[in-house]
Amino acid sequence: MARRGAGIPPHGGGRELTGPASPGAESGDSRPLLGIALMAAAMLIIPTVDGVAKHLGESFSPLFVAWSRYAAATLIVLPVALWRLGPRKALPRRGLGAHLLRTAFLMAAMSFYFLAIARIPLATASGAYFVGPVVAALLAMLLLREKARPLRLAAVALGFAGAMTVVRPDGGISTGMLLALGSGICFAGYIIATRVAARSAGVLPTLAFQCLVGALLLTPQAIWTFAVPDATQLVLILTMGAVSAFCHVLSINAFRYADASLLSPLVYLELVGTAAIGLFVFGEFPDAVTWTGIAVIVAAGLLLARERAR
């Protein structure tokens, strides 16, 4: 996804898909059906990264898997940025503090998320992660002084209710669920920092910075948990990076053809892909109460998207 201002989450998996604003449909090339198709494809494909990460988590520490994902993505994105923009413009040159902060939040979110999916079903972790945009809306009101409009307040309350339904504190909160919620909260920090970083750099330099610096930030935990992958596992690691980069391209281009208000609800297709992979690959399927909580969180996100569209 290319615009944080729409209040839509990037994932985790493809959760970091959103970057600073790119030329959108208002630039003159409006083909909404193409934009919808590209965004839908990105959201349905990106959960495969979660599936690969969960599978690799059976052989490696999730902390090592988080690093390997961004290391692999760097090998793809950085050469492209150097080729297209040259050495002087491949990385942001202004607002480095905001770029570093957003990357740190994202790396924390991904590390927590990969730790979570090693313990709880993919769909449950993804649903808890999607509380991020709701938390970001609350932070925007508190930190960025955005107006506390009735729809936004209702969405925040709805998102909190959904999160409590998923967590079910009366039944005992699992470590995996706490990690998933922590991931969503870090993702909210990423959204807020992205709104600041978006003012100082384009999409490709921001993405290159995110991958390169993210991999460097995660290197200590990779060294701590390092294990040598075999040939098959190395292919899977490279696949994670390639799929992430490909979905970035799809989603960024989606916003060139359609408005954010039209595309933002499609982000929740990611939950469909995540649930399908969890069911058919890992035999996981959350219970009815968990799905109810996820549905409430999705409703809160859609309400936020509607409020921003207005």
WOVENCOR-V266571 format. One record per pair of residues at least 12 apart in sequence whose ideal C-beta (glycine too) atoms are under 6 Angstrom apart, sorted by the first residue. I is the first residue (numbers start at 0). GAP is how many residues later the second one is. Records with the same first field share a line. If there is no record, write none. Layout:
I->GAP ; GAP
This chain:
0->16 ; 17 ; 250
1->17 ; 20 ; 250 ; 253
2->18 ; 252 ; 257
3->14 ; 187 ; 190 ; 191
5->254 ; 258 ; 302
6->126 ; 297 ; 298 ; 301
7->256 ; 259
8->121 ; 123 ; 124 ; 258
10->35 ; 259
11->101
12->33 ; 34 ; 36 ; 37
13->32 ; 233
15->90
16->231 ; 234
18->184 ; 187 ; 188
19->178 ; 186
20->177
21->181 ; 230 ; 233
22->233
23->231
24->232 ; 233 ; 234
30->226
31->226 ; 230
33->223
34->219 ; 222 ; 223
37->212 ; 215 ; 216
38->212 ; 215 ; 224 ; 227
39->226 ; 229
40->209
41->205 ; 208 ; 209
42->223 ; 224 ; 226 ; 227
43->225 ; 229
44->202
45->201
46->223 ; 226 ; 227 ; 230
47->195
48->191 ; 194 ; 195
49->72
50->226 ; 230
51->184 ; 188
52->12 ; 61
53->63
56->61
59->167
60->164
61->52 ; 53 ; 56
62->48 ; 158 ; 162
63->158 ; 161
64->49
65->44 ; 45 ; 48 ; 152
66->151 ; 155
67->169
68->171
69->141 ; 144 ; 145
70->144
71->165 ; 166 ; 168 ; 169
72->138 ; 168 ; 171 ; 172
73->137 ; 138 ; 141
75->165 ; 169
76->130 ; 131 ; 134 ; 168
77->130 ; 134
80->123 ; 127
89->118
90->114 ; 117 ; 118
91->109 ; 113 ; 117
93->106
94->102 ; 105
97->95 ; 98 ; 99
98->98 ; 110
100->92
101->88 ; 91 ; 92 ; 95
102->107 ; 110 ; 111
104->81 ; 84 ; 85 ; 88
105->84
106->107 ; 110 ; 111
107->78
108->74 ; 77 ; 78
111->67 ; 70 ; 71
112->16 ; 70
114->64
115->60 ; 63 ; 64
118->57
119->56
120->157 ; 163 ; 165
121->152 ; 156
122->151 ; 152 ; 155 ; 163
123->162 ; 166
124->55
125->145 ; 148
126->39 ; 167
127->38 ; 52 ; 53 ; 56
128->51 ; 54 ; 55
129->167
130->28 ; 32 ; 53 ; 166
131->52 ; 55 ; 56
132->168
133->22 ; 25 ; 166
134->50 ; 53
135->52 ; 55 ; 56
136->15 ; 19 ; 167
137->18
138->49 ; 53
150->156
151->155
154->145 ; 148 ; 149
157->142
158->138 ; 141
160->135
161->131 ; 134 ; 135
164->127 ; 128
165->124 ; 127
202->49
260->48
263->41
264->37 ; 40
267->30
